Amino acid sequence: MACCDCKVDLIPRTASAVTNLAHLNECCKRSEDVDTSGIQHPHGPFMERAIYLSRVAGLEKRTGGCFGAVVVKNGKIVGEGYNNVISHNDPTWHGEVGAIRDASQRLGTPHLKGCVLYTSSEPCPMCMGACYWARIDKIYYATTAKDVKEHGRFEDEDFYEEFAKPPADRNIPALEFMREEAVKVWEEFGQLPDRCHY
Amino acid sequence: MACCDCKVDLIPRTASAVTNLAHLNECCKRSEDVDTSGIQHPHGPFMERAIYLSRVAGLEKRTGGCFGAVVVKNGKIVGEGYNNVISHNDPTWHGEVGAIRDASQRLGTPHLKGCVLYTSSEPCPMCMGACYWARIDKIYYATTAKDVKEHGRFEDEDFYEEFAKPPADRNIPALEFMREEAVKVWEEFGQLPDRCHY
């Protein structure tokens, strides 16, 4: 990766990119970009990094589609990920899920408040859900769901349409079964004085 | 866990439950249940197993909320998971994501066609998205999104409402940035004769 103007080479490693970050974090502080809506982005290199990771996944290592993402906190990358669906036989290993898991491990918390996600593509519902559970502050994405359908036949857009239907009417029908038994567990949970919440 | 009538004890282990399955799979073939809509379920013990795993997560091991799930193929459990968000500082480790990842590893494919997911609660958007990417055939859930909001203050239902809004108007705003740069990667991807797809 050429890190903005300085062209320093950065080696991406999904779960252990710490060695690259000292340089990248310093370098990013010098950069400013303005997006199409006129918003000031002092962190253009973060999106460059996400797009670079999308290249690694789809073109270089061929681990999955062209999807990459980074999680940024206080101007520093704290997590990185790229699509590993094919390489790891894991349908959940999207770029954003990888970056969120990486950041959570590094920061030692499942909550990423104060963090911004930069992702090479508009998050699919799974990854958007991950952002909500992780309490991410804000998301910047590059390609749209329409773009990845056009160029890669990925169905992110279709899935969003599916989710607007009642569960039983979707292409994957979801049906209620044995509700009472499961509610009993929650009733016990509700009585725990020190029950977990997140 | 008491496996339906026979009461054989089964020890749940999220990523390595193989040793339990020989018994459970044989036993399940003998069981029949009918759900509230009158649908025949020859696999009631699969949902019992998912509910048992929800108990492990929320009440016994306290690894997270009361959420458990199993993936079933041809009448056999091929993946199990329960909520590990708190224990592993991983906001993506829901019961369903865990079960899908487990099944994918065991079957050696990111595609779970022919599989049914039994989950103790209606999947959140993240887990529903995981089901779509994994190409799950059908989902049975026990508690509803309303139930887990009432009993555990989990916001699955709110997240579904959020997803119906335009990306920039959500509680986590998602904004487009540097689209052209990312599209270039997809254009290169489109020219690969052996590009991956899933």
Interface residues (C-beta under 8 A of the other chain):
Chain A: D33 D35 T36 S37 I39 H41 G44 M47 E48 I51 S54 R55 G58 L59 R62 G64 G65 C66 V85 I86 N89 D90 P91 T92 H94 V97 I100 R101 S104 Q105 L107 G108 T109 P110 H111 L112 Y118 S120 S121 E122 P123 C124 P125 M126 C127 M128 G129 A130 C131 Y132 W133 A134 R135 I136 D137 K138 I139 Y140 Y141 A142 T143 T144 D147 V148 H151 G152 R153 E155 F159 Y160 E162 F163 A164 P167 N171 I172 P173 A174 L175 E176 F177 M178 R179 E181 A182 V183 V185 W186 E187 E188 F189 G190 L192 R195 C196 H197 Y198
Chain B: D33 D35 T36 S37 I39 H41 G44 M47 E48 I51 S54 R55 G58 L59 R62 G64 G65 C66 V85 I86 N89 D90 P91 T92 H94 V97 I100 R101 S104 Q105 L107 G108 T109 P110 H111 L112 Y118 S120 S121 E122 P123 C124 P125 M126 C127 M128 G129 A130 C131 Y132 W133 A134 R135 I136 D137 K138 I139 Y140 Y141 A142 T143 T144 D147 V148 H151 G152 R153 E155 F159 Y160 E162 F163 A164 P167 N171 I172 P173 A174 L175 E176 F177 M178 R179 E181 A182 V183 V185 W186 E187 E188 F189 G190 L192 R195 C196 H197 Y198
